[in-house]
């Protein structure tokens, strides 16, 4: 197969994955994870169930990809902020702002994640993402400590990172589930 044909095939497959994930996002927002069926997603995407299963082995796999795609821009921004080498205070502020803005952009999807009972495998995947973020926060706080930006006697960066992650998780929960009752986003940041 020529390189051009392979590239076209890969592009077509990526477009199909995009369309399926977009359809799944809409269905998830309407019915939630528990009630979501592959039949509903196939119908919403305008594909057969068999085609859907060519791209995703089950609804768990589809759900993880929907979440990953929705927050890919946020994840890339966080990675760029962490790699940028700025002052820890600026990096921390940037990371928090990106997270909260990302949550605001994807509130309906976040509501599905927060308000549905997810199977253990998916709950573990979400937890792993939270732990990765906590690790990033701890890394920034270690840099702050090394730069002398933490007060003497401050708790260890690991303790501060855990605390900050818990606070952010609470803010995220509140914004997703009760967003209309929350202060404006800029005040939260």
Backbone torsions as a table, in degrees:
resi	resn	phi	psi	omega
1	UNK	NA	134.6	-177.8
2	UNK	-70.8	160.6	-179.8
3	UNK	-62.3	-38.4	179.6
4	UNK	-63.7	-43.0	179.2
5	UNK	-65.1	-41.5	178.6
6	UNK	-62.8	-42.4	179.2
7	UNK	-64.4	-41.4	178.7
8	UNK	-63.9	-41.3	178.7
9	UNK	-63.6	-43.9	179.1
10	UNK	-63.1	-39.8	178.5
11	UNK	-65.0	-42.5	179.2
12	UNK	-63.8	-41.1	178.8
13	UNK	-65.2	-39.9	178.9
14	UNK	-66.9	-39.1	176.3
15	UNK	-62.9	-40.0	178.5
16	UNK	-64.9	-44.2	178.3
17	UNK	-60.5	-41.5	177.9
18	UNK	-59.7	-47.3	-178.1
19	UNK	-63.6	-41.5	179.3
20	UNK	-65.2	-45.0	-179.8
21	UNK	-64.9	-38.6	177.5
22	UNK	-63.5	-43.8	178.2
23	UNK	-64.0	-42.5	180.0
24	UNK	-63.3	-37.3	178.3
25	UNK	-61.2	-44.3	178.5
26	UNK	-63.8	-43.6	-180.0
27	UNK	-66.7	-42.5	178.3
28	UNK	-58.5	-43.2	-179.3
29	UNK	-63.1	-31.9	-178.6
30	UNK	-81.6	-46.0	-169.7
31	UNK	-111.5	-13.9	-176.7
32	UNK	82.8	169.4	-176.3
33	UNK	-68.0	-45.0	-174.1
34	UNK	-59.6	-42.0	-177.7
35	UNK	-85.5	-9.9	-178.8
36	UNK	-62.5	134.3	173.7
37	UNK	-125.8	154.7	177.4
38	UNK	-65.0	-30.8	177.5
39	UNK	-61.8	-43.4	178.9
40	UNK	-62.0	-42.9	-179.4
41	UNK	-65.8	-44.5	179.3
42	UNK	-59.3	-44.5	179.6
43	UNK	-63.1	-45.3	-179.3
44	UNK	-64.9	-33.5	179.8
45	UNK	-83.3	-12.6	-178.6
46	UNK	73.1	34.0	178.6
47	UNK	-128.4	165.2	176.1
48	UNK	-77.1	160.5	178.0
49	UNK	-61.7	-37.7	178.2
50	UNK	-61.7	-41.7	177.4
51	UNK	-62.6	-43.5	179.0
52	UNK	-57.5	-44.5	-179.3
53	UNK	-70.8	-17.1	173.0
54	UNK	-68.5	-26.3	-177.2
55	UNK	-101.0	-31.8	-176.7
56	UNK	-137.5	126.9	-175.0
57	UNK	-71.2	-27.5	179.9
58	UNK	-163.5	177.1	-176.6
59	UNK	-70.6	-25.5	176.2
60	UNK	-63.8	-47.2	179.6
61	UNK	-62.5	-42.6	177.9
62	UNK	-62.0	-45.2	-179.0
63	UNK	-59.3	-45.9	-179.9
64	UNK	-61.5	-41.8	179.8
65	UNK	-67.9	-37.6	177.3
66	UNK	-60.0	-46.4	179.4
67	UNK	-63.0	-47.4	-179.1
68	UNK	-59.9	-42.9	-179.7
69	UNK	-68.2	-40.9	-178.3
70	UNK	-62.3	-38.0	-175.3
71	UNK	-104.7	14.6	-179.6
72	UNK	-62.5	-40.7	-179.6
73	UNK	-65.5	-42.0	177.8
74	UNK	-62.6	-47.7	-178.9
75	UNK	-60.4	-41.4	179.0
76	UNK	-65.7	-40.0	178.0
77	UNK	-64.8	-41.5	178.0
78	UNK	-63.5	-45.9	179.1
79	UNK	-60.1	-41.4	179.1
80	UNK	-65.7	-41.8	179.2
81	UNK	-62.9	-41.1	-179.3
82	UNK	-68.6	-33.7	-178.5
83	UNK	-83.9	-13.7	-173.4
84	UNK	-68.3	-21.5	176.5
85	UNK	75.9	18.2	177.5
86	UNK	-74.6	-178.0	178.8
87	UNK	-65.4	146.7	-179.6
88	UNK	-55.4	-37.0	179.9
89	UNK	-62.7	-44.0	179.8
90	UNK	-68.0	-43.5	179.8
91	UNK	-60.8	-45.9	-180.0
92	UNK	-61.0	-45.1	178.0
93	UNK	-61.5	-40.6	179.6
94	UNK	-65.6	-44.1	-179.5
95	UNK	-62.2	-46.4	179.7
96	UNK	-61.5	-45.2	179.8
97	UNK	-61.1	-44.4	179.5
98	UNK	-61.6	-44.6	-179.7
99	UNK	-61.0	-49.7	-176.8
100	UNK	-68.1	-37.3	176.7
101	UNK	-67.1	-37.8	177.2
102	UNK	-63.8	-40.5	177.6
103	UNK	-62.9	-42.7	-179.2
104	UNK	-63.5	-39.6	-179.8
105	UNK	-66.8	-30.3	-174.4
106	UNK	-119.8	39.9	-175.3
107	UNK	-58.5	-44.7	-178.0
108	UNK	-60.8	-42.8	178.8
109	UNK	-67.2	-39.8	177.5
110	UNK	-63.0	-35.7	177.8
111	UNK	-62.5	-36.9	177.5
112	UNK	-63.4	-44.5	-178.7
113	UNK	-64.3	-43.5	-173.7
114	UNK	-79.6	-29.5	-171.7
115	UNK	-104.5	-2.8	-179.9
116	UNK	-107.1	148.4	174.0
117	UNK	-79.5	109.2	-179.0
118	UNK	-90.7	146.9	175.0
119	UNK	-59.4	155.4	-176.7
120	UNK	-51.7	-39.9	-178.7
121	UNK	-61.9	-41.8	-179.2
122	UNK	-75.8	-38.3	176.2
123	UNK	-60.2	-38.9	178.2
124	UNK	-66.5	-38.1	178.4
125	UNK	-65.0	-42.0	177.9
126	UNK	-65.4	-43.3	178.9
127	UNK	-61.5	-40.1	179.3
128	UNK	-61.9	-37.9	177.5
129	UNK	-65.9	-40.2	177.6
130	UNK	-64.6	-41.1	-179.3
131	UNK	-67.4	-35.6	176.3
132	UNK	-62.4	-44.1	179.1
133	UNK	-64.2	-41.4	178.1
134	UNK	-60.6	-39.8	176.9
135	UNK	-60.6	-39.9	176.8
136	UNK	-62.8	-44.7	-179.8
137	UNK	-61.6	-42.9	178.2
138	UNK	-61.5	-41.9	179.0
139	UNK	-59.9	-43.2	178.5
140	UNK	-65.8	-40.6	179.4
141	UNK	-67.6	-32.2	174.3
142	UNK	-64.9	-40.3	176.8
143	UNK	-63.0	-40.9	178.3
144	UNK	-62.4	-41.1	179.1
145	UNK	-64.0	-45.7	-179.4
146	UNK	-63.3	-31.1	-179.9
147	UNK	-86.5	2.3	179.7
148	UNK	74.3	21.1	-177.3
149	UNK	-90.3	-4.6	174.1
150	UNK	-100.0	143.0	179.7
151	UNK	-64.0	149.3	173.6
152	UNK	-59.5	138.4	179.8
153	UNK	83.9	1.2	177.1
154	UNK	-64.1	150.8	174.4
155	UNK	-58.7	163.0	179.0
156	UNK	-60.4	150.4	177.9
157	UNK	-53.2	-34.3	179.0
158	UNK	-63.9	-40.9	179.2
159	UNK	-68.9	-45.1	178.5
160	UNK	-63.3	-40.6	179.2
161	UNK	-63.2	-41.4	177.6
162	UNK	-63.4	-45.2	179.4
163	UNK	-61.1	-47.7	-179.9
164	UNK	-62.3	-41.0	178.5
165	UNK	-62.4	-40.9	178.6
166	UNK	-65.9	-41.4	178.0
167	UNK	-62.8	-47.3	179.0
168	UNK	-61.0	-40.6	179.0
169	UNK	-61.1	-41.0	177.6
170	UNK	-65.0	-42.0	178.0
171	UNK	-64.2	-43.2	178.5
172	UNK	-59.9	-47.7	178.3
173	UNK	-56.0	-49.8	-177.4
174	UNK	-62.3	-43.0	-178.7
175	UNK	-67.2	-37.0	-179.2
176	UNK	-72.6	-43.1	-173.7
177	UNK	-90.2	-24.8	-177.2
178	UNK	-138.3	40.7	-173.2
179	UNK	-54.7	-36.4	-177.6
180	UNK	-68.6	-20.0	-178.6
181	UNK	-95.7	-1.8	-176.2
182	UNK	-87.7	157.5	174.0
183	UNK	-61.4	161.1	175.9
184	UNK	-54.7	149.5	-175.1
185	UNK	-55.5	-43.1	-178.4
186	UNK	-61.6	-34.0	177.2
187	UNK	-68.7	-39.5	179.2
188	UNK	-62.4	-42.5	-178.1
189	UNK	-65.1	NA	NA
